[in-house]
Amino acid sequence: LLTFFIFHWLITGCQDRARGEASSLSSQISDALVDSVNLGVAEAFQSQKAIEEEARGLHAQARQFHKQTSQWMASIRVFDDALKELGDFDNYVHTLEWDIQTVADALERIIT
């Protein structure tokens, strides 16, 4: 009977130590998993910050490009209007030349 108690005591002690070691190992594994997940979250957060910064930069470039193209469009409109005026003036000069020639022809016919 004494042997049974000693044997039982030894087995219980080994089981308790094994439980303690298993608990310690599971705690270490849990900590390692949490650290791994936290590292992934931190990397995702850093990536998100970099993407947001890049998006702000692209937005500023787009605003600058819009401003520049608007200025180009205004210059092109002024140039186009000037070309139209030149075309109108050229047409006016041709009409005036035709009118003067018509008057000159009429005067020549009257004189002769």
C-alpha positions in Angstrom: 0.0 0.0 0.0 2.8 2.3 0.8 4.3 1.6 -2.6 1.0 2.5 -4.2 1.0 5.9 -2.5 4.6 6.6 -3.4 3.9 5.6 -7.0 0.7 7.7 -7.0 2.6 10.6 -5.5 5.4 10.3 -8.2 2.9 10.1 -11.0 0.9 13.1 -9.7 4.1 15.1 -9.4 5.1 14.3 -12.9 1.6 15.1 -14.2 1.6 18.4 -12.4 5.1 19.3 -13.8 3.9 18.3 -17.3 0.8 20.4 -16.9 2.9 23.4 -15.7 5.3 22.9 -18.7 2.4 22.6 -21.1 0.8 25.7 -19.7 4.1 27.6 -20.0 4.6 26.4 -23.5 1.1 27.3 -24.6 1.5 30.7 -23.1 4.7 31.2 -25.0 3.0 30.0 -28.2 0.1 32.3 -27.6 2.5 35.3 -27.0 4.4 34.5 -30.2 1.2 34.3 -32.2 -0.1 37.6 -30.8 3.3 39.2 -31.6 3.1 37.9 -35.1 -0.4 39.3 -35.6 0.6 42.6 -34.1 3.6 42.8 -36.5 1.3 42.2 -39.4 -1.1 44.9 -38.2 1.8 47.4 -37.7 3.1 46.6 -41.2 -0.4 47.2 -42.7 -0.8 50.4 -40.8 2.6 51.7 -42.1 1.6 50.7 -45.6 -1.7 52.5 -45.2 0.1 55.7 -44.0 2.5 55.5 -47.0 -0.4 55.0 -49.5 -2.3 58.0 -47.9 0.8 60.2 -48.2 1.3 59.1 -51.9 -2.4 59.9 -52.5 -2.0 63.4 -51.1 1.0 64.0 -53.3 -0.8 62.8 -56.4 -3.8 64.9 -55.5 -1.5 68.0 -55.2 0.1 67.1 -58.6 -3.4 66.7 -60.1 -4.4 70.2 -58.8 -1.2 71.7 -60.3 -1.8 70.0 -63.6 -5.4 71.2 -63.7 -4.2 74.8 -63.0 -1.6 74.5 -65.7 -4.0 73.1 -68.3 -6.5 75.8 -67.5 -3.9 78.4 -68.2 -3.0 76.7 -71.4 -6.6 76.6 -72.4 -7.0 80.3 -71.7 -3.9 81.1 -73.8 -5.3 78.9 -76.7 -8.6 80.7 -76.5 -6.9 84.1 -76.8 -4.8 82.8 -79.7 -7.8 81.3 -81.4 -9.8 84.6 -81.0 -6.8 86.5 -82.5 -6.7 84.1 -85.5 -10.4 84.6 -86.0 -9.9 88.4 -85.9 -7.1 88.1 -88.5 -9.4 86.0 -90.7 -12.2 88.5 -90.3 -9.7 91.4 -91.1 -8.4 89.5 -94.1 -11.9 89.0 -95.4 -12.7 92.7 -94.8 -9.6 93.7 -96.8 -10.5 91.4 -99.7 -14.1 92.8 -99.6 -12.7 96.4 -99.5 -10.3 95.6 -102.4 -13.3 94.2 -104.4 -15.4 97.3 -103.6 -12.5 99.7 -104.6 -11.9 97.7 -107.8 -15.7 97.9 -108.6 -15.7 101.6 -108.0 -12.5 102.1 -110.0 -14.0 100.0 -112.9 -17.2 102.1 -112.8 -15.2 105.3 -112.8 -13.1 104.2 -115.7 -16.3 103.3 -117.7 -17.7 106.7 -117.0 -14.6 108.5 -118.1 -14.3 106.6 -121.4 
